[in-house]
Amino acid sequence: MESETTKKHQKESSSDITCGIITLSDSRDKKEDLSGDYIENEIKERYLLKSRKIIKDEKDDLLNAIEEMINEDIDVILTNGGTGLSNRDITVETVEKLFDKKIDGFGEIFRHQSYIEIGSGALLSRATAGVYKKSCIFSMPGSPNAVKTALKIIIDELPHIVHHAQK
């Protein structure tokens, strides 16, 4: 059930949104980045893709990539990979330190939907989102199925989210 306030905010929101993609992987390159390809295709159908990077699972590389995208006035940064439990998974710890505001609902809904789709393995997901310098950052796991689940949750709501983040 949709509220009248939400409908009003969605009407006030612009779909003129710029996006950037950051894939974190120690092993994938552009040819093997199926998740990045999926995100790119979905974004290009609705919004403007301004930047796409593949970087190693390194904190400084991620921070630099985010700052570059912020400096390019990118509204939404979508990261994939590096959200697991291994020592090399640094995305969550890195981005959450940046957040001016956390978007708790993304991770909560993502894990709920993942639980429906894959069962208790959803416990391993640390998907997170927040606002940094008025740009929205969504960090999702790197598997293609996880990316599809995440985008189903956020893709149509991005104008509304960006509208509030930039107030």
N, C-alpha and C positions, 0 to 999 in steps of 0.2 A: 504494500500500500504506500503510495507516494504522497507526501505532504504538499500542501499548496505553497508553503515557503520554499521547499526544495524546487518545485516547478518554476517559481518566480526567479530564484537564483540561477537556475539552469538557463532561463530565457535571457537573463542579463549577462551571461557568460559568453565569451567569444571562443569560437573554435579555431581562431588564428593563433595556434600554439606552435612553438618551436621545440623540437625534441633532440636529445642526444642519447646515444647508446654506448655503454661501456661493457665489454665482455672481459671478464677476468678469467684467465686460464694460463696455466704453465705449459699446456700442450696443444691447444687449438690455434689454428691460424684462420685467415679469412675463408678459405675453402671448406674448412671443417666446422665453421661456426653456425650450425643449424639454428641455434636459439637466437643468435643475433640476426640471422636472415629472417626468421619468423617475426621478430620484433620490428625489423625494418619494414617488412611488407605491410604489417598491420598499421604502423605509424603512417606510412606514405599514403594509405587509403583515406586518412582523415586529417592529418596534420602535416607540418613541415619538418622533415628530418634534416637537421643542420650539421650533425657530426656523428661519426661512428668510429670507435676505437676498440682495439683489442690490446690488452695489456697483461703483463704477468701479475700473479697474485702477490703484489708488493704494495705496502701501505703508501709509500711516497709516490709510486706511479698512479695509484688511485686518487690520492689527494691532488696531484698535478692535473690529472685528466678532468676532475671535477672543477677545479679552479679555472682551467681553460674554457670549459663549457659555460661556466658562470660568466666569464669575461666576454663570451660570445652572445650573451643575453639569451641563453637557452632556458626555456620555462620548465621543462621536464627532463630529468636525467634518469634513464632506465638502465640499471646495472643488472647483469646476470652472471652468476658464478660467485664462488668464494663465500657462500653463506652456510656451508656445512660445519662439521665439527672437527675437521682435521687441523693440524697446526698451520697449514698453508692457507686456510680459509680466514681471511682478514677483513672481508667487506663489512660485516655488521659492526665490528668494533671500530672500524675506521669511520664509517658514515654516521653512526649514532653520536659520536663525539662532536660532529659538525652541526647537528640539528638544532635549529632555533626552536622548532616545534616538532614533536613526533606525531605521525599519523598512525596511531595505534590500531585503528580499525583495519588497515590493510593486512598487517601480519595476522591479526585474529581471524579475519574472514578467509585469508589464504590458507591458514592451517585447518580451519573448519572444512573448507571445500576440498582440500587435499585429503583430509581424513575420509570424507565421503568417497573420494576417488581411489585412494590407495591404502586406506586403513591406518593402523597405528604407526606406520613409517612416517607419517606427517609430523610426528614428534621431533624428528631430526631437522625440520625446517626452521630457519631463523629469519625468514623473509621479514623485511622491515621497510619503513618509509618515513619521510619527514620533510620539513621545509628548511632550506639553508639559503640565506640571502635572497629570499623570495622565490627561489627555484625549488621545485618539488623533486625529491630523489626517491625512486622506488627501487629497492634491491631485492632481487628474486633469485632463486636457485638457477643453476645453469642448464638443467635438463630441458629438452624441448617441451615435454608434457607440463613441467612446472611453469614454464614461461607462458604456455597457452592458458593455463589456469589463472595465472596472475593477470594477464591481459584481459581476460574475460571480466575480471573484477573491476579493473580501472579504466579501460580504454574509452568507454563512453562517458565516464564521469570526469575525465581530465579537465574539460573546460570549467566545470563547477569547482573542482579542487584548485585549479590555477587561479580562478577568480578570487577565491578567499585567501589564498597564499600571498597574493600580490596586493592586497588591501593595505 
